[in-house]
Amino acid sequence: MGLAPADAGPPRVADPIGTGGFRRLIGNSVWLFSANAAALGLGFLQMLILARVLGPKPYGLLALVMTYPATVNQMFDSRAWEAATMYLVRYRAEGNVAKAAAVAKLCYLVDAGTALLALAVVLVTAPWAARVFLKDPSLTTLVMAFGVTILAGVPAGTSLVLLRVAGRFRLVALQNLLNASLRFAAVLTALFVEGTLQAVVAAYVVAMLAGAVVSLWMGTVGARAVGLGGLRSIAGSRLGLLRGDGPGIARFLTITNVNGLLKVAQRQGDILLVGYFLGPAAAGFIRLARSFSDLLNVPVAPVYEASYPTFASLWRHRRLPELRRLARRVTQSSAAFGLAGALILVVAGGTLLRLSAGAQYRPATLPLQLFAVATGLAVSTSVWHPLLVAMDRPGRSLVAMAAGVTVQLAVLLAGVPSLGAPAAGVAYLAFYLTWIPIVGLTLWSVHRHVRA
């Protein structure tokens, strides 16, 4: 495999992705930022209300009820949307609409298959999870009920890819906002009308199933926008057309699946382990602290979404100087915001927690400060993973992820029983202090070879 992609020849289908450089990328991101900021604002307000009304232990139970099915789902998730992005960009550049439709169909089917498998595992293991993590076997039914939301996520990934590749970022933004609004309205209605954990979980399930309908609608729009004729045309496409590219697609899906498995350990493992060792209230502290630190992702998450198809197209068309400039500018902008935001949360995190969630969540202060530093580093390097994947280096990202997760889990297992909840923040920081040097050296190596 060479360092530069093979020449695709003159494109026969318009490929708007990758043109316009940094200004176009930021323009696409503005729509996502506006909607994501509103969506995250609703989600953050919803989280604060739930934490304040329910109290630490019930809120921690809710966090564990939601985290366990999500963890199982991500264990099986192939992250097919990454393969969909890579191969849709390639086949559209080659003018091969039939193959583009076939790879979209394949990714929808892969997502459906892994979701069914994950749901089956959740239903079988829910009694064990309720006993081990929630410390309450009577909550088994709630874990099973929330597991249904796994099916709601099936159409989302590939549908969003179709919109991104078509450059329809306004619709991506609209979908994010609609789904957040549905959850906000349903959950708060359940909280204030019924006020029980069961009602809140049921509201989440209903809202996320409604979001699946929105995703299917957006998928139809996206499929037409990229010239694939809608979801019916995708459903009727022939998977046999991908036979020649099958090994490459399978390799890509395998690597991204393992990468996703490691990501779930990195993102969800701390909440489950804290719940196991310290109980639901401590898990609630970690969930709340993470919710605050995740605010730093608001401005850069849209850039992440818009950058991957852009990077893939620039790499595909050998526009390497433009790719280097774009990656450098995005990294510099992300770092400026991420580190400044981390500093604010480190200084004012305790006050923000006390004023918003109440003094009962004071134990979340130190974890929040540690998560803020780690998230600041994550934000600063947020486009490095899509950059590696776009350059067909998913394996190197996988190596870095494996090393980081190994260090993080070691710190968690050694630290949580003795240090308590703050060990989760230390472990999260340890992950990025391991991941960043490995990925950074890989990118530098690729840069040197390409220039040579």
Secondary structure by P-SEA (a helix, b strand, c coil): cccccccccccccccccccccaaaaaaaaaaaaaaaaaaaaaaaaaaaaaaaaaccaaaaaaaaaaaaaaaaaaaacccaaaaaaaaaaaaaaaccaaaaaaaaaaaaaaaaaaaaaaaaaaaaaaaaaaacccccccaaaaaaaaccccccccccaaaaaaaaaacaaaaaaaaaaaaaaaaaaaaaaaaaacccaaaaaaaaaaaaaaaaaaaaaaaaaaaaaaccccaaaaaaccccccccaaaaaaaaaaaaaaaaaaaaaaccaaaaaaaacccaaaaaaaaaaaaaaaccccccaaaaaaaaaaaaaaaaacaaaaaaaaaaaaaaaaaaaaaaaaaaaaacaaaaaaaccccccccaaaaaaaaaaaaaaaaaacaaaaaaaaaccaaaaaaaaaaaaaaaaaaaaacccccccaaaaaaaaaaaaaaaaaaaaaaaaaaaaaac
